[in-house]
Amino acid sequence: MSNETLQVQFCGFGGQGIVLSSQIFGTASVRGPKLNAVQTQSFGSEARGGECQAELILSNGTIYSPSADEVDLMVALSQPALNQYEERLKPGGWLVIDPELVTSTGRDDVEVIELEARKVAGELGLELVANMVVLGFLGEATGVFSPEDLFDVIEESVRDKFVELDVEAAKKGMEIARERGISMEVALDESG
């Protein structure tokens, strides 16, 4: 079998948990399926509110570069970030947006998936857990890692006072993906 890869980019603004989302996604992916992963990130000059992005490459084989020219899956949680990074999304790729935060895309060659993550997180009591709604959604839709691996990594990665709410938000994201029948499954396994 040839090496299979999945390149993912999370983008938005500081304070949305963009980098944490990428780190949790990558850690859950290497823990269960035993994939290889590399993660990079960049921030604007502002600590909060400025643009930020995190990129993740997953593979069942060797990863030769920390950065991809194009990504298969992009999660955009702000319009300015999408405007800046949208051209990196491959034709035929998946673009996950929160329609409250992203209102337009100039692409008709990608599959746009709307996920009202901030609204769902607000209904759970804290809009800041929108990134966990996204992670649960992506985990269910891609099948890259198990729910248990995701929950374990969340528990290890966030402050104790947020663990229960973050896991609940991830479960809600999984439920949304199941209810909507969203499938972005990729053929990544540990044989390579």
N, C-alpha and C positions, 0 to 999 in steps of 0.2 A: 504494500500500500504506500502511496506517496504521502508526503507530509501534507496535512490539512491544517489550515490556519483560520483564525477568526480575528479580525482587527476591529477594535471597538474604540470609539471616542465619545467621551462625556464632555459637554461644554455648557457653560452658563456663566454665573458670576459668583464671586467669592461669598461664602456664607451658605451656599446651597448644598454643600457636601459633595461637590463634584469629585474631588480627589479621593475622599473617603469611599465614595461609591465605586470608583475604579479599583481601589485597593481591595475592597471587600469582594467584588466580582472576581478579581484575579486570584485572591487567596482561596476562595471557595472552589474555583476551577482547578487549582493545582492540588488541593487537598483530596477531593473525591476522585475525579477522573485521572489524577496524576498527570495532568498536562504540564507543559512548560509555559511560562509566562514571563513577560517583561512589561513594566509599566513606567511611563514617563509623565511628567506634568509640567505645566507652566502657568504663571499668574501674571496679571497686570501689576502695575506698581502699587495699586491700592490693596490694603489688607482685606477689606471686605467691600463688596459692591463692584469691584473691578472684574474684568473678564478673566476667566480661568478655564483651563481644559486639562484633561487627563486622557492619555491614550494607553490602550492595553492590547497586547498581541498575545494570543493563545495559540499553541501548536502542539500536535502530538509528536513533533520532531524538534530538531534544532532550530532555534531562532537566531538568525545572523545579524539582525539590526534592531536597535531599540525603537525604531520609528518606521512606520509604513507610509508609502506615498499616498495610498488610498485606504479607506476603511470600509468594512462591510456593513457596520452598524454604527449609527450615530444617535446619541441622546442629546437633544438640545433643549436647555431650560431657560434660554433667554434669546430674544430676537437678535441683539447685537452679536452674540456668540455664533448663532447659526449663520448670520451674514458673513462672519469672518471665516468660518470653517466648512461651510456647506460644500464647497468645491472639492473637498477631500473625500466625499462620499461617492463610492463607486456607483455607476449606473446599475440599476437592479438591486441596490442596497436597501437597507431599512433605515428609516428616519423616525425616531420616536420623539414626539414633541408634547409639551403641555400646552393646550390651546389657549390657556389663560395668559401664558407667557410668550408664546410664539404665534404670530398671527399669519405669517406668510412664508412660503418657500418658492423659489424660482425654478424648482425642479419638477419635471413631470416624468422623469425616468427612474424615480425611486418610489418605494412603497412608504407612504406617510402613515404612521400609526399615532393617533391622538390618545393620550393618556392624561386624564385630569388629576395628576398626582397631587398637586397642591390642594385642590378642593377635597380630595379623599383624605389627605393628611389633616386638613382643617377639621373635617368631620370626626376624626379620631382624637382631636384635641390639640394638635400642634402642627402647624404648617411646615415646620422645620424637618419633619420626618418624611417629606415628599420623596426624598432620595431613596428611602427604604421601600416606599411603594413602587418606585421604578425598579429597584433591585429585585423585588419579588416578582414583578411582572416579567422582567427579562429572564430571570431564572426559569420560570415556568414556560415562557415562550421559546427560549433557546434550547432548554434541556441540557445545558452545559454542566450544571451541578445540581446536586440534590437539595431539597428544602432543608434537610438536617445539616448539611455542610454550610449552607447559607446562615442558618440560625446560630450555629456554633461560632462562625466567624464574626457575626454581628455581636454576639455576646463577648467575644474577645477584643473587639475593636472599639466599642463605644463605652461611655461612662455607665456605671451600674444603674444610675437613676433613669437612663433612657432605654435600657435593654428591653424591657417588657413592651414599651410602646413601639420601639423600632421593629421588634419581631412581629407585633400585631400589624404594623404597617406593611411589612414584607408579605405577610399572609394575605392581606387585603389585595396587594398587587398580584399575587399568584391567582387569587380568586377571580380577579378581573380578566386576566389572560385566559383562564379556563372558560369563564362565562362567554367571552367573546370569540373563543376558538382561535386565538392568535397563535400561530406556529412559525417560528423562525429557526427551526431546528437545523443544526449543522452537524456534519459527520466528523466529530472530533472524538477520538478514543485514544487509549494509551498504546495502541500498536502503531508503530511508525517506521 
